[in-house]
Amino acid sequence: MASHLTHSNQYVLAIVIAIIVFTPKLTSAKKSKIIGLKMNVIDKCWRSDPEWRKHRPQLATCSMGYAGKMTNNIGEDLVHYKVTDPSDDPINPKQGTLRYGASVIQGKVWITFQRDMVIRLMRPLLISSFTTIDGRRVNVHIAHNACLMIYKATNIIIHGLRIHHCKPQAPGMVMGSNGKVMPLGQVDGDAIRLVTASKIWIDHNTLYNCQDGLLDVTRGSTNVTVSNNWFRFQNKVMLLGHDDGYIRDHKMKVTVVIRHGYAHVVNNMYLGWLQYAIGGSMEPSLKSEANLFIAPTSGSKEVTWRKVGNTNGNKWQFHSVKDIFENGASFKATKGGYVPKPNYNRDQAFKVADAKSVRSLTSSSGALRCSKTSIC
Ligand SMILES: *[C@@H]1O[C@H](CO)[C@@H](O)[C@H](O)[C@H]1NC(C)=O
């Protein structure tokens, strides 16, 4: 219900998930490539500028949804930092490494990469507030060990990375986001994990094959926009506001699960799923709007799942508005009641596209390949 948004707890989950492609494990489905595609509103804001490389920070003005505009990340005091060294030292990061830029440098920093690289993080990367990681025009993989974590931080942009084969991490010491070494407990193998994070924009990343989920937004995080990403070959993709320990215990195969709070799921393409595409427990409010749901050829055709048997299980609010269902897909929506509104302010509001254009809108989801002439 909308009342969640005005709850006295400032960290009630508010997330928008837009223009994303979800492809499950065990499909041979390939991302559709459409020539002459229509750019979505976020992309149009920077991709149509042939000189975007000269104006990288302009990206910060292109976001929408709960994160709002990321203009706190730019300005005259912005530090430009280039990653030249793919190595990683979690305690004493060397200058030139990603960890030095993301954890040691405080204040506004815009991180780019000198060249293509595979970064194997030795410990989770704790990203500090006002950091932008901009992987455009290079092919940067964060892979094969620890991955990204946003812990008690705000105003962060993660753009254009390929994050995969993330593995759980044992407790240990790591450079904290305040530039001081701190102990960090056991961490699951998620690609991106948000803990007490706010105003976070995750755009145009390709996430796959991680040992846990791909994106874990825990309760205590809010004002998050997840746009233009490609979540591929994964069972558990997104877990929003977890705290009843249910999903992990049962190794469910899911795409989006929301607990508590509010999620606006907009203009995404779901290309099959194993058990369900959107699940919920603990009174979540969800507005699924103008998405394209293509059911798997065999197995469950139902998009939703709800946890029953707990005291709150029947108070869920799942609404489907202007979604398109193909291949027999069905959506068990909450009957009656009103559809909870996202209540966006001016910076957050955006135009929802028609579900018919979702195929072309999502055709460039994931980390972009930019040509030598730098058109993305
Ligand atoms: C979330 O965004 C709203 C609207 O911009 C703002 O009023 C609120 O303080 C933000 N919450 C947090 C925890 O940053």
The ligand as an SDF file (V2000), in Angstrom:
LIG
                    3D

 14 14  0  0  0  0  0  0  0  0999 V2000
   14.1990    8.8090   -0.7610 C   0  0  0  0  0  0  0  0  0  0  0  0
   13.7990    9.7520   -1.7420 O   0  0  0  0  0  0  0  0  0  0  0  0
   12.8450   10.6910   -1.2860 C   0  0  0  0  0  0  0  0  0  0  0  0
   12.4480   11.5380   -2.4780 C   0  0  0  0  0  0  0  0  0  0  0  0
   13.5510   12.1240   -3.0890 O   0  0  0  0  0  0  0  0  0  0  0  0
   13.4280   11.5020   -0.1250 C   0  0  0  0  0  0  0  0  0  0  0  0
   12.4600   12.3970    0.3660 O   0  0  0  0  0  0  0  0  0  0  0  0
   13.8760   10.5590    0.9840 C   0  0  0  0  0  0  0  0  0  0  0  0
   14.5140   11.2740    2.0030 O   0  0  0  0  0  0  0  0  0  0  0  0
   14.8230    9.4980    0.4290 C   0  0  0  0  0  0  0  0  0  0  0  0
   15.1470    8.5390    1.4800 N   0  0  0  0  0  0  0  0  0  0  0  0
   16.3990    8.2330    1.8200 C   0  0  0  0  0  0  0  0  0  0  0  0
   16.5670    7.3120    2.9510 C   0  0  0  0  0  0  0  0  0  0  0  0
   17.3520    8.6800    1.2230 O   0  0  0  0  0  0  0  0  0  0  0  0
  1  2  1  0
  1 10  1  0
  2  3  1  0
  3  4  1  0
  3  6  1  0
  4  5  1  0
  6  7  1  0
  6  8  1  0
  8  9  1  0
  8 10  1  0
 10 11  1  0
 11 12  1  0
 12 13  1  0
 12 14  2  0
M  END
$$$$
